[in-house]
Amino acid sequence: MAVHTFAEGVGVGVSFGSRPEKGESMAVAIGVHNIPEGLAVASVAVSHGQSVLTAMAVATAAAFPQAIMAVPAYLFVDFFSQILPIGLGFAAGAMMWLVLSEMVTEASESLGKKTAATTVLLGFLAMTTFEAIFSS
Protein backbone atom coordinates (compact mmCIF):
# COMPACT_ATOMS: atom_id res chain seq x y z
CA MET A 1 0.00 0.00 0.00
CA ALA A 2 2.87 2.37 0.76
CA VAL A 3 4.25 1.94 -2.78
CA HIS A 4 0.81 2.73 -4.15
CA THR A 5 0.56 5.94 -2.09
CA PHE A 6 4.08 6.85 -3.21
CA ALA A 7 2.79 7.08 -6.80
CA GLU A 8 -0.32 8.98 -5.73
CA GLY A 9 1.90 11.60 -4.10
CA VAL A 10 3.80 11.99 -7.35
CA GLY A 11 0.46 12.45 -9.14
CA VAL A 12 -0.61 15.22 -6.78
CA GLY A 13 2.75 16.98 -6.98
CA VAL A 14 2.90 16.81 -10.77
CA SER A 15 -0.68 18.05 -11.03
CA PHE A 16 0.04 21.10 -8.90
CA GLY A 17 3.36 21.71 -10.63
CA SER A 18 2.09 21.48 -14.20
CA ARG A 19 -1.41 22.96 -13.88
CA PRO A 20 -2.26 24.31 -10.41
CA GLU A 21 -5.97 24.58 -11.23
CA LYS A 22 -5.99 20.80 -11.83
CA GLY A 23 -3.87 20.13 -8.76
CA GLU A 24 -6.70 20.95 -6.39
CA SER A 25 -9.14 18.60 -8.08
CA MET A 26 -6.46 15.87 -8.20
CA ALA A 27 -5.74 16.29 -4.49
CA VAL A 28 -9.45 16.10 -3.64
CA ALA A 29 -9.99 13.06 -5.89
CA ILE A 30 -7.07 11.18 -4.37
CA GLY A 31 -8.13 12.26 -0.89
CA VAL A 32 -11.61 10.80 -1.42
CA HIS A 33 -10.02 7.72 -2.98
CA ASN A 34 -7.90 7.28 0.17
CA ILE A 35 -10.94 6.84 2.43
CA PRO A 36 -11.77 3.27 1.36
CA GLU A 37 -8.06 2.45 1.12
CA GLY A 38 -7.54 3.54 4.71
CA LEU A 39 -10.57 1.55 5.82
CA ALA A 40 -9.24 -1.53 4.03
CA VAL A 41 -5.83 -1.23 5.69
CA ALA A 42 -7.38 -0.57 9.11
CA SER A 43 -9.84 -3.45 8.80
CA VAL A 44 -7.00 -5.89 8.12
CA ALA A 45 -5.17 -4.64 11.20
CA VAL A 46 -8.30 -4.96 13.36
CA SER A 47 -9.02 -8.45 12.02
CA HIS A 48 -5.52 -9.44 13.16
CA GLY A 49 -6.26 -8.34 16.72
CA GLN A 50 -4.94 -4.76 16.67
CA SER A 51 -6.80 -2.00 18.48
CA VAL A 52 -8.78 0.56 16.51
CA LEU A 53 -6.24 3.23 17.46
CA THR A 54 -3.35 1.07 16.23
CA ALA A 55 -5.28 0.31 13.03
CA MET A 56 -5.76 4.04 12.42
CA ALA A 57 -2.05 4.61 12.96
CA VAL A 58 -1.15 1.82 10.52
CA ALA A 59 -3.54 3.20 7.87
CA THR A 60 -2.11 6.70 8.33
CA ALA A 61 1.47 5.44 8.15
CA ALA A 62 0.70 3.53 4.95
CA ALA A 63 -0.43 6.79 3.33
CA PHE A 64 2.53 8.85 4.57
CA PRO A 65 4.70 8.37 1.43
CA GLN A 66 2.03 10.27 -0.49
CA ALA A 67 2.80 13.49 1.37
CA ILE A 68 6.54 12.89 1.17
CA MET A 69 6.55 12.46 -2.63
CA ALA A 70 4.16 15.31 -3.48
CA VAL A 71 6.73 17.99 -2.64
CA PRO A 72 9.68 16.77 -4.76
CA ALA A 73 7.32 15.93 -7.63
CA TYR A 74 6.02 19.49 -7.50
CA LEU A 75 9.53 20.95 -7.36
CA PHE A 76 10.93 18.87 -10.23
CA VAL A 77 7.99 18.90 -12.65
CA ASP A 78 9.64 21.52 -14.90
CA PHE A 79 12.92 19.59 -14.94
CA PHE A 80 11.17 16.45 -16.20
CA SER A 81 8.61 18.16 -18.44
CA GLN A 82 10.19 16.75 -21.62
CA ILE A 83 9.58 13.15 -20.53
CA LEU A 84 6.28 13.75 -18.73
CA PRO A 85 4.14 12.53 -21.68
CA ILE A 86 6.10 9.27 -21.77
CA GLY A 87 5.62 8.78 -18.04
CA LEU A 88 1.92 9.55 -18.22
CA GLY A 89 1.48 7.16 -21.14
CA PHE A 90 3.32 4.43 -19.25
CA ALA A 91 1.20 5.04 -16.14
CA ALA A 92 -2.03 4.92 -18.15
CA GLY A 93 -0.97 1.69 -19.85
CA ALA A 94 0.00 0.09 -16.55
CA MET A 95 -3.33 1.03 -15.00
CA MET A 96 -5.27 -0.31 -17.99
CA TRP A 97 -3.31 -3.57 -17.84
CA LEU A 98 -3.99 -3.94 -14.12
CA VAL A 99 -7.71 -3.26 -14.50
CA LEU A 100 -8.17 -5.55 -17.47
CA SER A 101 -5.95 -8.42 -16.37
CA GLU A 102 -6.79 -8.48 -12.68
CA MET A 103 -9.90 -6.58 -11.69
CA VAL A 104 -12.20 -7.30 -14.63
CA THR A 105 -11.15 -10.95 -14.61
CA GLU A 106 -11.90 -11.27 -10.90
CA ALA A 107 -15.21 -9.41 -11.27
CA SER A 108 -16.21 -11.72 -14.14
CA GLU A 109 -15.47 -14.78 -12.04
CA SER A 110 -17.44 -13.60 -9.01
CA LEU A 111 -20.28 -11.63 -10.65
CA GLY A 112 -20.61 -13.28 -14.03
CA LYS A 113 -19.51 -11.86 -17.37
CA LYS A 114 -22.69 -9.89 -18.12
CA THR A 115 -22.80 -8.12 -14.74
CA ALA A 116 -19.08 -7.41 -14.81
CA ALA A 117 -19.25 -6.00 -18.35
CA THR A 118 -22.25 -3.83 -17.44
CA THR A 119 -20.48 -2.51 -14.37
CA VAL A 120 -17.31 -1.70 -16.34
CA LEU A 121 -19.38 0.11 -18.98
CA LEU A 122 -21.30 2.12 -16.36
CA GLY A 123 -18.05 3.06 -14.62
CA PHE A 124 -16.52 4.17 -17.91
CA LEU A 125 -19.61 6.25 -18.75
CA ALA A 126 -19.63 7.83 -15.28
CA MET A 127 -15.95 8.80 -15.48
CA THR A 128 -16.37 10.15 -19.03
CA THR A 129 -19.32 12.24 -17.81
CA PHE A 130 -17.35 13.56 -14.83
CA GLU A 131 -14.44 14.46 -17.11
CA ALA A 132 -16.75 16.33 -19.47
CA ILE A 133 -18.37 18.22 -16.58
CA PHE A 134 -15.16 19.15 -14.77
CA SER A 135 -12.99 19.92 -17.79
CA SER A 136 -15.28 22.73 -18.99
Steps between C-alpha positions, in 0.01 A plus 500: 500500500787737576638457146156579363475821706852591388371523141189690607722762663690539175166546321393777736836676480515483121142624474572805713832561327373477143150648532415635847129527418498122440712433807217582737256265331768227488572542871129481585446196275792312652394608848152354447659192344712456815196456726417143393871418476552609859197301611633192321841530666345566842254212469784256432683625808187468716428151366850401614426610856632858495314776681302756303754767595789284377307424180452873439871557554590221256261638235643850546858374482423309180387826338796706624717452186233690308577822686874440480501457120261785415757768584795378288264416213370856513851646514640292213206503258665762275828307496325186374244671276658359182439140609170560680286378205696174491452451873130577482456261208684227689288561811177488299606177330597340830167594655306366201696174515432463872128568462454271203722213610416494869189690599270428206605135502425468871169686463400269213574194710303618803216697336467335162610642166182697425489677838872571493483641146200717591677632807817581303293681236308701762825594674653611171191708416498658847868597480458635145205709622697632798791590272269687264338689789821593681717577198271781380 
